[in-house]
Amino acid sequence: MPTSTLSHSALALLRRHVERQGGIPVDDTTREPYRELAREGLMIVGHSFTGGRESFYALTEMGRKLASVWA
């Protein structure tokens, strides 16, 4: 589990991501919370040809376990 405390915005984004099963765009409002979740090992960054670098984030195994606890 994460060793540090997540910010309110990162926790809110993680909950929204789990509730909506992804699909939350990476933009200026979500980029830093996504990065925080990635630093904690709950998400991993993805790159795509059409979307470019850091165009999506996906749950890691640890993130999926946390999501299953919330469900």
C-alpha positions in Angstrom: 0.0 0.0 0.0 1.1 3.6 -0.4 3.4 4.8 2.3 2.5 8.5 2.1 -0.8 10.2 2.4 -2.5 11.0 -0.9 -3.9 14.4 -1.6 -7.6 15.0 -1.6 -7.6 15.6 -5.4 -5.7 12.3 -6.0 -8.1 10.3 -3.9 -11.1 11.9 -5.6 -9.6 11.2 -9.0 -8.9 7.6 -8.1 -12.5 7.1 -6.8 -13.9 8.6 -10.0 -11.6 6.5 -12.1 -12.8 3.3 -10.4 -16.5 4.4 -10.5 -16.4 5.2 -14.2 -14.1 2.3 -15.0 -11.5 4.7 -16.5 -12.3 7.1 -19.3 -11.2 10.2 -17.4 -9.1 12.4 -19.7 -5.6 13.5 -18.8 -5.6 17.3 -19.0 -4.3 20.2 -16.9 -6.8 19.5 -14.1 -6.1 15.8 -13.8 -2.4 15.4 -14.8 -0.8 16.1 -11.4 -3.3 13.9 -9.4 -2.7 11.1 -11.9 1.1 11.6 -11.5 0.7 11.4 -7.7 -1.2 8.1 -8.0 1.5 6.8 -10.3 4.3 7.7 -7.9 2.4 5.7 -5.2 2.2 2.7 -7.4 -1.6 2.8 -7.8 -1.6 3.7 -11.5 0.7 3.5 -14.5 1.1 6.0 -17.3 0.4 5.1 -20.8 1.4 6.6 -24.1 -0.3 6.2 -27.5 0.5 7.1 -31.1 -2.6 9.3 -31.5 -2.7 10.7 -27.9 1.0 11.2 -27.4 3.0 10.9 -24.2 1.1 10.6 -20.9 -2.2 10.2 -22.8 -3.8 7.8 -20.3 -3.4 6.1 -17.0 -4.4 2.6 -15.9 -4.7 0.9 -12.5 -1.8 -1.3 -11.4 -2.4 -4.5 -9.6 -2.2 -2.7 -6.3 -4.7 -0.1 -7.6 -7.1 -2.8 -8.7 -6.9 -4.4 -5.2 -7.7 -1.0 -3.6 -10.6 -0.6 -6.1 -12.0 -4.0 -5.1 -12.0 -3.0 -1.5 -14.0 0.1 -2.3 -16.5 -1.9 -4.4 
